[in-house]
Amino acid sequence: MAVLPLGDPSPPDAALPAALPGLDQAPFGVYVHVPFCATRCGYCDFNTYTPGELGSSASPSGWLDAVRRELDLAAHVLAEPVPADTVFVGGGTPSLLGAGGLAAVLDAIRGSLGLAPGAEVSTEANPESTSPEFFAGIAAAGYTRISLGMQSAAPHVLAVLDRVHTPGRPVAAAAQARAAGIGRVSLDLIYGTPGETDDDLAASVDAVLAAGVDHVSAYALVVEAGTALARRVARGELPGPEDDVLAERYEQIDTALSAAGLDWYEVSNWATSAQARCRHNLGYWTGGNWWGLGPGAHSHVGGVRWWNLKHPARYAAALAAGCSPAAGREVLSPAQRYTEQVMLGLRLADGLPLETLDPRVRAAADRALTDGLLTLTRGDRLTLTRRGRLLTDAVVRALLVS
């Protein structure tokens, strides 16, 4: 799994230097990391654990107790109540907690930091661990949005990814979520899996559109070091994803979704309207503040970023001892803030204000405009063209190192 950065030591009381003034003037998010999965998917390098990997060292009930302790810590550090404008429960497989467990998570947030009026409350879910009763339960608890992992509609593609759900289940789950009163429903796709054909991807996109969801996320398969998929590629059992194929797949997805009324608002995300966009993730991409709860979760408050201990048992033990569970942190420098503003701002359809750029890189921006990688929207905002989206990293590098 991905290795955490070292950073600087985090103080045991989690105090934030000069991070609080004006905190209530910007949206505030809460991320909750659920580290549990029934099985490990071959491509996944997230901070997740199966029952066999954890043994008796951690449990969902012990995890929830630790999350409650971290919420108490957050309320103390932030001093003034900062109600959450958005909540996102991710993982892992949050739906393994059941509706009762997810309700308990949200109740804990309400009882500590509080929820702002009209808060967006999202959870991820594996379609196989959902049911009409599950959706009714989380809707009653206050969840307003759900993101369902679909990945593909092709059985042989799911098999390569080691996904355990049946191809038709995500579409059925989306319908059940809407019927239960969850207003925003998203489906996630992965494209570029070895063995996937154009027809396979077309069938997956058709299934997404048939589900009638108002949000779609689509990510290129990345072969992460240390995963089962990486080992299979290294042994020659499977070919690695090809850049040209990934580009063709992305264009195929974008064309189909756009024709159906889902417009891109971030390089890997499409929505039917501004209201259907994921407000929590937009907070990440626009430099917002959020507190990440749970093992391995990352936080950013007022220019200070920190990350928690990864193993659930170590995370819980730190909190039980009355200490911060942070493994390290950093205070972002002006240069780091600028880099992130360019890197993340350019990923958004709303674009990056031209005035944001250091004057020294204006020539690089002009070249990207001439080359058709960027366009100006609303007169003064740099926005990636579709060709530019295929080369996002190269465009960003050009604007940072010129």
Stockholm file with secondary structure:
# STOCKHOLM 1.0

chainA/1-402         MAVLPLGDPSPPDAALPAALPGLDQAPFGVYVHVPFCATRCGYCDFNTYTPGELGSSASPSGWLDAVRRELDLAAHVLAEPVPADTVFVGGGTPSLLGAGGLAAVLDAIRGSLGLAPGAEVSTEANPESTSPEFFAGIAAAGYTRISLGMQSAAPHVLAVLDRVHTPGRPVAAAAQARAAGIGRVSLDLIYGTPGETDDDLAASVDAVLAAGVDHVSAYALVVEAGTALARRVARGELPGPEDDVLAERYEQIDTALSAAGLDWYEVSNWATSAQARCRHNLGYWTGGNWWGLGPGAHSHVGGVRWWNLKHPARYAAALAAGCSPAAGREVLSPAQRYTEQVMLGLRLADGLPLETLDPRVRAAADRALTDGLLTLTRGDRLTLTRRGRLLTDAVVRALLVS
#=GR chainA/1-402 SS CCCCCCCBCCCTTCCCTTCCTTGGGSCEEEEEEECBCSSCCTTCCSSCBCHHHHTTSCCHHHHHHHHHHHHHHHHHHHCSCCCEEEEEEEESCGGGGHHHHHHHHHHHHHHHTCEEEEEEEEEEECGGGCCHHHHHHHHHHTCCEEEEEEECSCHHHHHHHTCCSCTTHHHHHHHHHHHTTCSEEEEEEEECCTTCCHHHHHHHHHHHHHHTCSEEEEEECCCCTTSHHHHHHHTTSSCCCCHHHHHHHHHHHHHHHHHTTCEEEETTEEESSGGGSCHHHHHHHTTCEEEEESTTCEEEETTEEEEECSSHHHHHHHHHTTSCCEEEEEECCHHHHHHHHHHHHTTBTTCEEGGGSCGGGHHHHHHHHHTTSEEEETTTEEEECHHHHHTHHHHHHHHHHC
#=GC SS_cons         CCCCCCCBCCCTTCCCTTCCTTGGGSCEEEEEEECBCSSCCTTCCSSCBCHHHHTTSCCHHHHHHHHHHHHHHHHHHHCSCCCEEEEEEEESCGGGGHHHHHHHHHHHHHHHTCEEEEEEEEEEECGGGCCHHHHHHHHHHTCCEEEEEEECSCHHHHHHHTCCSCTTHHHHHHHHHHHTTCSEEEEEEEECCTTCCHHHHHHHHHHHHHHTCSEEEEEECCCCTTSHHHHHHHTTSSCCCCHHHHHHHHHHHHHHHHHTTCEEEETTEEESSGGGSCHHHHHHHTTCEEEEESTTCEEEETTEEEEECSSHHHHHHHHHTTSCCEEEEEECCHHHHHHHHHHHHTTBTTCEEGGGSCGGGHHHHHHHHHTTSEEEETTTEEEECHHHHHTHHHHHHHHHHC
//
